[in-house]
Amino acid sequence: MVLQNAKLKVELGQLKRELIPAEEVSHLGAELGSAIRKVLTRLHRVAPSLEGQPVPVIEERLKEEEDEILKQLHTLDERLNAWQRKD
């Protein structure tokens, strides 16, 4: 009976979109990891081009990269929210 109640709670949580199935978490985690790798690779590529540049130029380029990071994270957040709203 206790196990049956626990199973029902999990199923109810999934139906209410309060719990995410492991395969979805794995997929979203892979996307997040890919986005982080992409951003870090971009930072490594941009860093050498900043050497010797004036501070305002460096700050502007880093701000552009920061904006891209935030955009990637926002996209992942939107996907998670869309998943939660699925019927």
mmCIF file as gemmi writes it, N, C-alpha and C atoms, coordinates in Angstrom:
data_model
loop_
_atom_site.group_PDB
_atom_site.id
_atom_site.type_symbol
_atom_site.label_atom_id
_atom_site.label_alt_id
_atom_site.label_comp_id
_atom_site.label_asym_id
_atom_site.label_entity_id
_atom_site.label_seq_id
_atom_site.pdbx_PDB_ins_code
_atom_site.Cartn_x
_atom_site.Cartn_y
_atom_site.Cartn_z
_atom_site.occupancy
_atom_site.B_iso_or_equiv
_atom_site.pdbx_formal_charge
_atom_site.auth_seq_id
_atom_site.auth_asym_id
_atom_site.pdbx_PDB_model_num
ATOM 1 N N . MET Axp A 1 ? 0.817 -1.194 0 1 0 ? 1 A 1
ATOM 2 C CA . MET Axp A 1 ? 0 0 0 1 0 ? 1 A 1
ATOM 3 C C . MET Axp A 1 ? 0.864 1.264 0 1 0 ? 1 A 1
ATOM 4 N N . VAL Axp A 2 ? 1.94 1.253 0.802 1 0 ? 2 A 1
ATOM 5 C CA . VAL Axp A 2 ? 2.823 2.416 0.871 1 0 ? 2 A 1
ATOM 6 C C . VAL Axp A 2 ? 3.48 2.653 -0.485 1 0 ? 2 A 1
ATOM 7 N N . LEU Axp A 3 ? 3.949 1.573 -1.128 1 0 ? 3 A 1
ATOM 8 C CA . LEU Axp A 3 ? 4.585 1.707 -2.446 1 0 ? 3 A 1
ATOM 9 C C . LEU Axp A 3 ? 3.577 2.169 -3.493 1 0 ? 3 A 1
ATOM 10 N N . GLN Axp A 4 ? 2.381 1.676 -3.386 1 0 ? 4 A 1
ATOM 11 C CA . GLN Axp A 4 ? 1.341 2.077 -4.335 1 0 ? 4 A 1
ATOM 12 C C . GLN Axp A 4 ? 1.031 3.562 -4.19 1 0 ? 4 A 1
ATOM 13 N N . ASN Axp A 5 ? 0.956 4.051 -2.96 1 0 ? 5 A 1
ATOM 14 C CA . ASN Axp A 5 ? 0.725 5.48 -2.729 1 0 ? 5 A 1
ATOM 15 C C . ASN Axp A 5 ? 1.875 6.321 -3.258 1 0 ? 5 A 1
ATOM 16 N N . ALA Axp A 6 ? 3.1 5.854 -3.041 1 0 ? 6 A 1
ATOM 17 C CA . ALA Axp A 6 ? 4.271 6.577 -3.538 1 0 ? 6 A 1
ATOM 18 C C . ALA Axp A 6 ? 4.249 6.639 -5.064 1 0 ? 6 A 1
ATOM 19 N N . LYS Axp A 7 ? 3.907 5.515 -5.699 1 0 ? 7 A 1
ATOM 20 C CA . LYS Axp A 7 ? 3.829 5.478 -7.164 1 0 ? 7 A 1
ATOM 21 C C . LYS Axp A 7 ? 2.757 6.436 -7.67 1 0 ? 7 A 1
ATOM 22 N N . LEU Axp A 8 ? 1.606 6.455 -6.997 1 0 ? 8 A 1
ATOM 23 C CA . LEU Axp A 8 ? 0.531 7.36 -7.396 1 0 ? 8 A 1
ATOM 24 C C . LEU Axp A 8 ? 0.95 8.823 -7.251 1 0 ? 8 A 1
ATOM 25 N N . LYS Axp A 9 ? 1.704 9.133 -6.196 1 0 ? 9 A 1
ATOM 26 C CA . LYS Axp A 9 ? 2.19 10.506 -6.012 1 0 ? 9 A 1
ATOM 27 C C . LYS Axp A 9 ? 3.115 10.915 -7.152 1 0 ? 9 A 1
ATOM 28 N N . VAL Axp A 10 ? 3.992 9.996 -7.571 1 0 ? 10 A 1
ATOM 29 C CA . VAL Axp A 10 ? 4.907 10.278 -8.684 1 0 ? 10 A 1
ATOM 30 C C . VAL Axp A 10 ? 4.109 10.479 -9.966 1 0 ? 10 A 1
ATOM 31 N N . GLU Axp A 11 ? 3.153 9.595 -10.226 1 0 ? 11 A 1
ATOM 32 C CA . GLU Axp A 11 ? 2.338 9.719 -11.435 1 0 ? 11 A 1
ATOM 33 C C . GLU Axp A 11 ? 1.534 11.019 -11.425 1 0 ? 11 A 1
ATOM 34 N N . LEU Axp A 12 ? 0.999 11.368 -10.29 1 0 ? 12 A 1
ATOM 35 C CA . LEU Axp A 12 ? 0.253 12.618 -10.175 1 0 ? 12 A 1
ATOM 36 C C . LEU Axp A 12 ? 1.176 13.82 -10.408 1 0 ? 12 A 1
ATOM 37 N N . GLY Axp A 13 ? 2.355 13.763 -9.839 1 0 ? 13 A 1
ATOM 38 C CA . GLY Axp A 13 ? 3.335 14.834 -10.053 1 0 ? 13 A 1
ATOM 39 C C . GLY Axp A 13 ? 3.693 14.985 -11.511 1 0 ? 13 A 1
ATOM 40 N N . GLN Axp A 14 ? 3.828 13.863 -12.232 1 0 ? 14 A 1
ATOM 41 C CA . GLN Axp A 14 ? 4.128 13.927 -13.658 1 0 ? 14 A 1
ATOM 42 C C . GLN Axp A 14 ? 2.954 14.517 -14.428 1 0 ? 14 A 1
ATOM 43 N N . LEU Axp A 15 ? 1.747 14.111 -14.072 1 0 ? 15 A 1
ATOM 44 C CA . LEU Axp A 15 ? 0.568 14.644 -14.748 1 0 ? 15 A 1
ATOM 45 C C . LEU Axp A 15 ? 0.423 16.146 -14.527 1 0 ? 15 A 1
ATOM 46 N N . LYS Axp A 16 ? 0.758 16.609 -13.339 1 0 ? 16 A 1
ATOM 47 C CA . LYS Axp A 16 ? 0.674 18.037 -13.027 1 0 ? 16 A 1
ATOM 48 C C . LYS Axp A 16 ? 1.878 18.805 -13.563 1 0 ? 16 A 1
ATOM 49 N N . ARG Axp A 17 ? 2.805 18.097 -14.166 1 0 ? 17 A 1
ATOM 50 C CA . ARG Axp A 17 ? 4.045 18.684 -14.705 1 0 ? 17 A 1
ATOM 51 C C . ARG Axp A 17 ? 4.912 19.264 -13.588 1 0 ? 17 A 1
ATOM 52 N N . GLU Axp A 18 ? 4.831 18.659 -12.406 1 0 ? 18 A 1
ATOM 53 C CA . GLU Axp A 18 ? 5.69 19.068 -11.295 1 0 ? 18 A 1
ATOM 54 C C . GLU Axp A 18 ? 6.962 18.233 -11.27 1 0 ? 18 A 1
ATOM 55 N N . LEU Axp A 19 ? 6.907 17.064 -11.895 1 0 ? 19 A 1
ATOM 56 C CA . LEU Axp A 19 ? 8.063 16.174 -11.959 1 0 ? 19 A 1
ATOM 57 C C . LEU Axp A 19 ? 8.432 15.964 -13.412 1 0 ? 19 A 1
ATOM 58 N N . ILE Axp A 20 ? 9.722 15.923 -13.674 1 0 ? 20 A 1
ATOM 59 C CA . ILE Axp A 20 ? 10.208 15.733 -15.033 1 0 ? 20 A 1
ATOM 60 C C . ILE Axp A 20 ? 10.777 14.323 -15.145 1 0 ? 20 A 1
ATOM 61 N N . PRO Axp A 21 ? 10.331 13.56 -16.139 1 0 ? 21 A 1
ATOM 62 C CA . PRO Axp A 21 ? 10.883 12.223 -16.321 1 0 ? 21 A 1
ATOM 63 C C . PRO Axp A 21 ? 12.4 12.284 -16.569 1 0 ? 21 A 1
ATOM 64 N N . ALA Axp A 22 ? 13.087 11.249 -16.134 1 0 ? 22 A 1
ATOM 65 C CA . ALA Axp A 22 ? 14.556 11.209 -16.23 1 0 ? 22 A 1
ATOM 66 C C . ALA Axp A 22 ? 15.044 11.432 -17.653 1 0 ? 22 A 1
ATOM 67 N N . GLU Axp A 23 ? 14.347 10.867 -18.648 1 0 ? 23 A 1
ATOM 68 C CA . GLU Axp A 23 ? 14.806 11.042 -20.038 1 0 ? 23 A 1
ATOM 69 C C . GLU Axp A 23 ? 14.732 12.498 -20.473 1 0 ? 23 A 1
ATOM 70 N N . GLU Axp A 24 ? 13.72 13.228 -19.981 1 0 ? 24 A 1
ATOM 71 C CA . GLU Axp A 24 ? 13.622 14.658 -20.29 1 0 ? 24 A 1
ATOM 72 C C . GLU Axp A 24 ? 14.744 15.443 -19.609 1 0 ? 24 A 1
ATOM 73 N N . VAL Axp A 25 ? 15.023 15.099 -18.36 1 0 ? 25 A 1
ATOM 74 C CA . VAL Axp A 25 ? 16.105 15.763 -17.627 1 0 ? 25 A 1
ATOM 75 C C . VAL Axp A 25 ? 17.423 15.517 -18.34 1 0 ? 25 A 1
ATOM 76 N N . SER Axp A 26 ? 17.625 14.288 -18.779 1 0 ? 26 A 1
ATOM 77 C CA . SER Axp A 26 ? 18.855 13.942 -19.494 1 0 ? 26 A 1
ATOM 78 C C . SER Axp A 26 ? 18.977 14.774 -20.766 1 0 ? 26 A 1
ATOM 79 N N . HIS Axp A 27 ? 17.874 14.892 -21.498 1 0 ? 27 A 1
ATOM 80 C CA . HIS Axp A 27 ? 17.889 15.663 -22.744 1 0 ? 27 A 1
ATOM 81 C C . HIS Axp A 27 ? 18.167 17.147 -22.477 1 0 ? 27 A 1
ATOM 82 N N . LEU Axp A 28 ? 17.458 17.707 -21.491 1 0 ? 28 A 1
ATOM 83 C CA . LEU Axp A 28 ? 17.671 19.119 -21.159 1 0 ? 28 A 1
ATOM 84 C C . LEU Axp A 28 ? 19.083 19.349 -20.631 1 0 ? 28 A 1
ATOM 85 N N . GLY Axp A 29 ? 19.592 18.401 -19.844 1 0 ? 29 A 1
ATOM 86 C CA . GLY Axp A 29 ? 20.964 18.506 -19.335 1 0 ? 29 A 1
ATOM 87 C C . GLY Axp A 29 ? 21.976 18.492 -20.468 1 0 ? 29 A 1
ATOM 88 N N . ALA Axp A 30 ? 21.744 17.645 -21.453 1 0 ? 30 A 1
ATOM 89 C CA . ALA Axp A 30 ? 22.639 17.585 -22.614 1 0 ? 30 A 1
ATOM 90 C C . ALA Axp A 30 ? 22.616 18.902 -23.377 1 0 ? 30 A 1
ATOM 91 N N . GLU Axp A 31 ? 21.43 19.485 -23.518 1 0 ? 31 A 1
ATOM 92 C CA . GLU Axp A 31 ? 21.319 20.775 -24.204 1 0 ? 31 A 1
ATOM 93 C C . GLU Axp A 31 ? 22.053 21.867 -23.427 1 0 ? 31 A 1
ATOM 94 N N . LEU Axp A 32 ? 21.892 21.856 -22.115 1 0 ? 32 A 1
ATOM 95 C CA . LEU Axp A 32 ? 22.568 22.85 -21.287 1 0 ? 32 A 1
ATOM 96 C C . LEU Axp A 32 ? 24.079 22.677 -21.393 1 0 ? 32 A 1
ATOM 97 N N . GLY Axp A 33 ? 24.543 21.442 -21.326 1 0 ? 33 A 1
ATOM 98 C CA . GLY Axp A 33 ? 25.979 21.174 -21.458 1 0 ? 33 A 1
ATOM 99 C C . GLY Axp A 33 ? 26.51 21.641 -22.804 1 0 ? 33 A 1
ATOM 100 N N . SER Axp A 34 ? 25.754 21.389 -23.851 1 0 ? 34 A 1
ATOM 101 C CA . SER Axp A 34 ? 26.155 21.82 -25.19 1 0 ? 34 A 1
ATOM 102 C C . SER Axp A 34 ? 26.223 23.338 -25.276 1 0 ? 34 A 1
ATOM 103 N N . ALA Axp A 35 ? 25.248 24.008 -24.695 1 0 ? 35 A 1
ATOM 104 C CA . ALA Axp A 35 ? 25.237 25.474 -24.714 1 0 ? 35 A 1
ATOM 105 C C . ALA Axp A 35 ? 26.429 26.031 -23.947 1 0 ? 35 A 1
ATOM 106 N N . ILE Axp A 36 ? 26.758 25.429 -22.821 1 0 ? 36 A 1
ATOM 107 C CA . ILE Axp A 36 ? 27.906 25.89 -22.028 1 0 ? 36 A 1
ATOM 108 C C . ILE Axp A 36 ? 29.202 25.673 -22.796 1 0 ? 36 A 1
ATOM 109 N N . ARG Axp A 37 ? 29.352 24.507 -23.417 1 0 ? 37 A 1
ATOM 110 C CA . ARG Axp A 37 ? 30.561 24.243 -24.223 1 0 ? 37 A 1
ATOM 111 C C . ARG Axp A 37 ? 30.693 25.262 -25.353 1 0 ? 37 A 1
ATOM 112 N N . LYS Axp A 38 ? 29.577 25.553 -25.999 1 0 ? 38 A 1
ATOM 113 C CA . LYS Axp A 38 ? 29.571 26.514 -27.109 1 0 ? 38 A 1
ATOM 114 C C . LYS Axp A 38 ? 30.052 27.88 -26.632 1 0 ? 38 A 1
ATOM 115 N N . VAL Axp A 39 ? 29.544 28.316 -25.504 1 0 ? 39 A 1
ATOM 116 C CA . VAL Axp A 39 ? 29.909 29.628 -24.969 1 0 ? 39 A 1
ATOM 117 C C . VAL Axp A 39 ? 31.374 29.665 -24.57 1 0 ? 39 A 1
ATOM 118 N N . LEU Axp A 40 ? 31.831 28.619 -23.89 1 0 ? 40 A 1
ATOM 119 C CA . LEU Axp A 40 ? 33.241 28.59 -23.475 1 0 ? 40 A 1
ATOM 120 C C . LEU Axp A 40 ? 34.17 28.568 -24.682 1 0 ? 40 A 1
ATOM 121 N N . THR Axp A 41 ? 33.785 27.843 -25.704 1 0 ? 41 A 1
ATOM 122 C CA . THR Axp A 41 ? 34.591 27.816 -26.931 1 0 ? 41 A 1
ATOM 123 C C . THR Axp A 41 ? 34.66 29.204 -27.543 1 0 ? 41 A 1
ATOM 124 N N . ARG Axp A 42 ? 33.54 29.891 -27.563 1 0 ? 42 A 1
ATOM 125 C CA . ARG Axp A 42 ? 33.525 31.266 -28.095 1 0 ? 42 A 1
ATOM 126 C C . ARG Axp A 42 ? 34.431 32.182 -27.288 1 0 ? 42 A 1
ATOM 127 N N . LEU Axp A 43 ? 34.401 32.045 -25.963 1 0 ? 43 A 1
ATOM 128 C CA . LEU Axp A 43 ? 35.262 32.881 -25.123 1 0 ? 43 A 1
ATOM 129 C C . LEU Axp A 43 ? 36.736 32.611 -25.411 1 0 ? 43 A 1
ATOM 130 N N . HIS Axp A 44 ? 37.091 31.347 -25.602 1 0 ? 44 A 1
ATOM 131 C CA . HIS Axp A 44 ? 38.478 31.008 -25.927 1 0 ? 44 A 1
ATOM 132 C C . HIS Axp A 44 ? 38.889 31.586 -27.276 1 0 ? 44 A 1
ATOM 133 N N . ARG Axp A 45 ? 37.965 31.622 -28.212 1 0 ? 45 A 1
ATOM 134 C CA . ARG Axp A 45 ? 38.279 32.172 -29.541 1 0 ? 45 A 1
ATOM 135 C C . ARG Axp A 45 ? 38.397 33.691 -29.513 1 0 ? 45 A 1
ATOM 136 N N . VAL Axp A 46 ? 37.58 34.348 -28.701 1 0 ? 46 A 1
ATOM 137 C CA . VAL Axp A 46 ? 37.581 35.808 -28.679 1 0 ? 46 A 1
ATOM 138 C C . VAL Axp A 46 ? 38.742 36.352 -27.842 1 0 ? 46 A 1
ATOM 139 N N . ALA Axp A 47 ? 39.177 35.618 -26.834 1 0 ? 47 A 1
ATOM 140 C CA . ALA Axp A 47 ? 40.204 36.109 -25.909 1 0 ? 47 A 1
ATOM 141 C C . ALA Axp A 47 ? 41.473 36.6 -26.622 1 0 ? 47 A 1
ATOM 142 N N . PRO Axp A 48 ? 42.056 35.822 -27.538 1 0 ? 48 A 1
ATOM 143 C CA . PRO Axp A 48 ? 43.28 36.315 -28.192 1 0 ? 48 A 1
ATOM 144 C C . PRO Axp A 48 ? 43.078 37.617 -28.974 1 0 ? 48 A 1
ATOM 145 N N . SER Axp A 49 ? 41.894 37.817 -29.522 1 0 ? 49 A 1
ATOM 146 C CA . SER Axp A 49 ? 41.644 39.034 -30.299 1 0 ? 49 A 1
ATOM 147 C C . SER Axp A 49 ? 41.52 40.267 -29.411 1 0 ? 49 A 1
ATOM 148 N N . LEU Axp A 50 ? 41.378 40.059 -28.109 1 0 ? 50 A 1
ATOM 149 C CA . LEU Axp A 50 ? 41.237 41.181 -27.182 1 0 ? 50 A 1
ATOM 150 C C . LEU Axp A 50 ? 42.571 41.673 -26.64 1 0 ? 50 A 1
ATOM 151 N N . GLU Axp A 51 ? 43.607 40.883 -26.824 1 0 ? 51 A 1
ATOM 152 C CA . GLU Axp A 51 ? 44.917 41.263 -26.283 1 0 ? 51 A 1
ATOM 153 C C . GLU Axp A 51 ? 45.359 42.608 -26.857 1 0 ? 51 A 1
ATOM 154 N N . GLY Axp A 52 ? 45.72 43.493 -25.959 1 0 ? 52 A 1
ATOM 155 C CA . GLY Axp A 52 ? 46.222 44.805 -26.353 1 0 ? 52 A 1
ATOM 156 C C . GLY Axp A 52 ? 45.139 45.815 -26.706 1 0 ? 52 A 1
ATOM 157 N N . GLN Axp A 53 ? 43.885 45.41 -26.642 1 0 ? 53 A 1
ATOM 158 C CA . GLN Axp A 53 ? 42.784 46.32 -26.968 1 0 ? 53 A 1
ATOM 159 C C . GLN Axp A 53 ? 42.504 47.231 -25.772 1 0 ? 53 A 1
ATOM 160 N N . PRO Axp A 54 ? 41.95 48.396 -26.04 1 0 ? 54 A 1
ATOM 161 C CA . PRO Axp A 54 ? 41.556 49.276 -24.936 1 0 ? 54 A 1
ATOM 162 C C . PRO Axp A 54 ? 40.455 48.619 -24.09 1 0 ? 54 A 1
ATOM 163 N N . VAL Axp A 55 ? 40.43 48.974 -22.822 1 0 ? 55 A 1
ATOM 164 C CA . VAL Axp A 55 ? 39.46 48.391 -21.894 1 0 ? 55 A 1
ATOM 165 C C . VAL Axp A 55 ? 38.022 48.524 -22.404 1 0 ? 55 A 1
ATOM 166 N N . PRO Axp A 56 ? 37.596 49.665 -22.93 1 0 ? 56 A 1
ATOM 167 C CA . PRO Axp A 56 ? 36.206 49.754 -23.412 1 0 ? 56 A 1
ATOM 168 C C . PRO Axp A 56 ? 35.893 48.728 -24.517 1 0 ? 56 A 1
ATOM 169 N N . VAL Axp A 57 ? 36.848 48.481 -25.388 1 0 ? 57 A 1
ATOM 170 C CA . VAL Axp A 57 ? 36.648 47.499 -26.463 1 0 ? 57 A 1
ATOM 171 C C . VAL Axp A 57 ? 36.511 46.104 -25.862 1 0 ? 57 A 1
ATOM 172 N N . ILE Axp A 58 ? 37.377 45.776 -24.916 1 0 ? 58 A 1
ATOM 173 C CA . ILE Axp A 58 ? 37.317 44.472 -24.248 1 0 ? 58 A 1
ATOM 174 C C . ILE Axp A 58 ? 35.979 44.309 -23.536 1 0 ? 58 A 1
ATOM 175 N N . GLU Axp A 59 ? 35.576 45.333 -22.808 1 0 ? 59 A 1
ATOM 176 C CA . GLU Axp A 59 ? 34.304 45.265 -22.08 1 0 ? 59 A 1
ATOM 177 C C . GLU Axp A 59 ? 33.127 45.074 -23.029 1 0 ? 59 A 1
ATOM 178 N N . GLU Axp A 60 ? 33.148 45.753 -24.157 1 0 ? 60 A 1
ATOM 179 C CA . GLU Axp A 60 ? 32.056 45.634 -25.128 1 0 ? 60 A 1
ATOM 180 C C . GLU Axp A 60 ? 31.992 44.212 -25.703 1 0 ? 60 A 1
ATOM 181 N N . ARG Axp A 61 ? 33.146 43.67 -26.073 1 0 ? 61 A 1
ATOM 182 C CA . ARG Axp A 61 ? 33.165 42.299 -26.626 1 0 ? 61 A 1
ATOM 183 C C . ARG Axp A 61 ? 32.714 41.284 -25.582 1 0 ? 61 A 1
ATOM 184 N N . LEU Axp A 62 ? 33.163 41.453 -24.341 1 0 ? 62 A 1
ATOM 185 C CA . LEU Axp A 62 ? 32.748 40.522 -23.291 1 0 ? 62 A 1
ATOM 186 C C . LEU Axp A 62 ? 31.255 40.669 -22.999 1 0 ? 62 A 1
ATOM 187 N N . LYS Axp A 63 ? 30.738 41.885 -23.105 1 0 ? 63 A 1
ATOM 188 C CA . LYS Axp A 63 ? 29.303 42.11 -22.915 1 0 ? 63 A 1
ATOM 189 C C . LYS Axp A 63 ? 28.506 41.392 -24 1 0 ? 63 A 1
ATOM 190 N N . GLU Axp A 64 ? 29.007 41.416 -25.22 1 0 ? 64 A 1
ATOM 191 C CA . GLU Axp A 64 ? 28.354 40.702 -26.315 1 0 ? 64 A 1
ATOM 192 C C . GLU Axp A 64 ? 28.307 39.201 -26.017 1 0 ? 64 A 1
ATOM 193 N N . GLU Axp A 65 ? 29.402 38.672 -25.521 1 0 ? 65 A 1
ATOM 194 C CA . GLU Axp A 65 ? 29.454 37.252 -25.18 1 0 ? 65 A 1
ATOM 195 C C . GLU Axp A 65 ? 28.515 36.946 -24.017 1 0 ? 65 A 1
ATOM 196 N N . GLU Axp A 66 ? 28.477 37.834 -23.039 1 0 ? 66 A 1
ATOM 197 C CA . GLU Axp A 66 ? 27.567 37.657 -21.902 1 0 ? 66 A 1
ATOM 198 C C . GLU Axp A 66 ? 26.121 37.643 -22.371 1 0 ? 66 A 1
ATOM 199 N N . ASP Axp A 67 ? 25.786 38.539 -23.292 1 0 ? 67 A 1
ATOM 200 C CA . ASP Axp A 67 ? 24.424 38.582 -23.823 1 0 ? 67 A 1
ATOM 201 C C . ASP Axp A 67 ? 24.072 37.269 -24.517 1 0 ? 67 A 1
ATOM 202 N N . GLU Axp A 68 ? 25.025 36.704 -25.23 1 0 ? 68 A 1
ATOM 203 C CA . GLU Axp A 68 ? 24.797 35.427 -25.914 1 0 ? 68 A 1
ATOM 204 C C . GLU Axp A 68 ? 24.572 34.303 -24.9 1 0 ? 68 A 1
ATOM 205 N N . ILE Axp A 69 ? 25.331 34.311 -23.82 1 0 ? 69 A 1
ATOM 206 C CA . ILE Axp A 69 ? 25.156 33.31 -22.768 1 0 ? 69 A 1
ATOM 207 C C . ILE Axp A 69 ? 23.749 33.418 -22.185 1 0 ? 69 A 1
ATOM 208 N N . LEU Axp A 70 ? 23.337 34.634 -21.86 1 0 ? 70 A 1
ATOM 209 C CA . LEU Axp A 70 ? 22.012 34.845 -21.284 1 0 ? 70 A 1
ATOM 210 C C . LEU Axp A 70 ? 20.912 34.433 -22.264 1 0 ? 70 A 1
ATOM 211 N N . LYS Axp A 71 ? 21.131 34.682 -23.539 1 0 ? 71 A 1
ATOM 212 C CA . LYS Axp A 71 ? 20.166 34.286 -24.561 1 0 ? 71 A 1
ATOM 213 C C . LYS Axp A 71 ? 20.029 32.761 -24.595 1 0 ? 71 A 1
ATOM 214 N N . GLN Axp A 72 ? 21.156 32.055 -24.534 1 0 ? 72 A 1
ATOM 215 C CA . GLN Axp A 72 ? 21.134 30.584 -24.528 1 0 ? 72 A 1
ATOM 216 C C . GLN Axp A 72 ? 20.371 30.072 -23.307 1 0 ? 72 A 1
ATOM 217 N N . LEU Axp A 73 ? 20.657 30.622 -22.145 1 0 ? 73 A 1
ATOM 218 C CA . LEU Axp A 73 ? 19.988 30.191 -20.916 1 0 ? 73 A 1
ATOM 219 C C . LEU Axp A 73 ? 18.49 30.498 -20.969 1 0 ? 73 A 1
ATOM 220 N N . HIS Axp A 74 ? 18.134 31.633 -21.535 1 0 ? 74 A 1
ATOM 221 C CA . HIS Axp A 74 ? 16.73 32.013 -21.664 1 0 ? 74 A 1
ATOM 222 C C . HIS Axp A 74 ? 15.997 31.017 -22.571 1 0 ? 74 A 1
ATOM 223 N N . THR Axp A 75 ? 16.642 30.617 -23.648 1 0 ? 75 A 1
ATOM 224 C CA . THR Axp A 75 ? 16.042 29.65 -24.567 1 0 ? 75 A 1
ATOM 225 C C . THR Axp A 75 ? 15.786 28.324 -23.86 1 0 ? 75 A 1
ATOM 226 N N . LEU Axp A 76 ? 16.755 27.873 -23.064 1 0 ? 76 A 1
ATOM 227 C CA . LEU Axp A 76 ? 16.561 26.628 -22.316 1 0 ? 76 A 1
ATOM 228 C C . LEU Axp A 76 ? 15.44 26.77 -21.293 1 0 ? 76 A 1
ATOM 229 N N . ASP Axp A 77 ? 15.371 27.918 -20.647 1 0 ? 77 A 1
ATOM 230 C CA . ASP Axp A 77 ? 14.302 28.157 -19.678 1 0 ? 77 A 1
ATOM 231 C C . ASP Axp A 77 ? 12.938 28.142 -20.363 1 0 ? 77 A 1
ATOM 232 N N . GLU Axp A 78 ? 12.842 28.732 -21.547 1 0 ? 78 A 1
ATOM 233 C CA . GLU Axp A 78 ? 11.588 28.725 -22.298 1 0 ? 78 A 1
ATOM 234 C C . GLU Axp A 78 ? 11.174 27.306 -22.667 1 0 ? 78 A 1
ATOM 235 N N . ARG Axp A 79 ? 12.156 26.482 -23.045 1 0 ? 79 A 1
ATOM 236 C CA . ARG Axp A 79 ? 11.848 25.089 -23.389 1 0 ? 79 A 1
ATOM 237 C C . ARG Axp A 79 ? 11.327 24.333 -22.182 1 0 ? 79 A 1
ATOM 238 N N . LEU Axp A 80 ? 11.933 24.558 -21.023 1 0 ? 80 A 1
ATOM 239 C CA . LEU Axp A 80 ? 11.477 23.894 -19.808 1 0 ? 80 A 1
ATOM 240 C C . LEU Axp A 80 ? 10.063 24.353 -19.463 1 0 ? 80 A 1
ATOM 241 N N . ASN Axp A 81 ? 9.812 25.637 -19.565 1 0 ? 81 A 1
ATOM 242 C CA . ASN Axp A 81 ? 8.469 26.159 -19.286 1 0 ? 81 A 1
ATOM 243 C C . ASN Axp A 81 ? 7.441 25.608 -20.271 1 0 ? 81 A 1
ATOM 244 N N . ALA Axp A 82 ? 7.831 25.484 -21.535 1 0 ? 82 A 1
ATOM 245 C CA . ALA Axp A 82 ? 6.929 24.924 -22.551 1 0 ? 82 A 1
ATOM 246 C C . ALA Axp A 82 ? 6.622 23.467 -22.216 1 0 ? 82 A 1
ATOM 247 N N . TRP Axp A 83 ? 7.612 22.727 -21.764 1 0 ? 83 A 1
ATOM 248 C CA . TRP Axp A 83 ? 7.383 21.335 -21.38 1 0 ? 83 A 1
ATOM 249 C C . TRP Axp A 83 ? 6.389 21.259 -20.228 1 0 ? 83 A 1
ATOM 250 N N . GLN Axp A 84 ? 6.517 22.139 -19.271 1 0 ? 84 A 1
ATOM 251 C CA . GLN Axp A 84 ? 5.62 22.124 -18.118 1 0 ? 84 A 1
ATOM 252 C C . GLN Axp A 84 ? 4.185 22.452 -18.498 1 0 ? 84 A 1
ATOM 253 N N . ARG Axp A 85 ? 3.999 23.204 -19.563 1 0 ? 85 A 1
ATOM 254 C CA . ARG Axp A 85 ? 2.646 23.593 -19.99 1 0 ? 85 A 1
ATOM 255 C C . ARG Axp A 85 ? 1.991 22.566 -20.904 1 0 ? 85 A 1
ATOM 256 N N . LYS Axp A 86 ? 2.744 21.558 -21.355 1 0 ? 86 A 1
ATOM 257 C CA . LYS Axp A 86 ? 2.175 20.55 -22.266 1 0 ? 86 A 1
ATOM 258 C C . LYS Axp A 86 ? 0.957 19.888 -21.641 1 0 ? 86 A 1
ATOM 259 N N . ASP Axp A 87 ? 0.004 19.572 -22.489 1 0 ? 87 A 1
ATOM 260 C CA . ASP Axp A 87 ? -1.191 18.856 -22.019 1 0 ? 87 A 1
ATOM 261 C C . ASP Axp A 87 ? -1.076 17.387 -22.299 1 0 ? 87 A 1
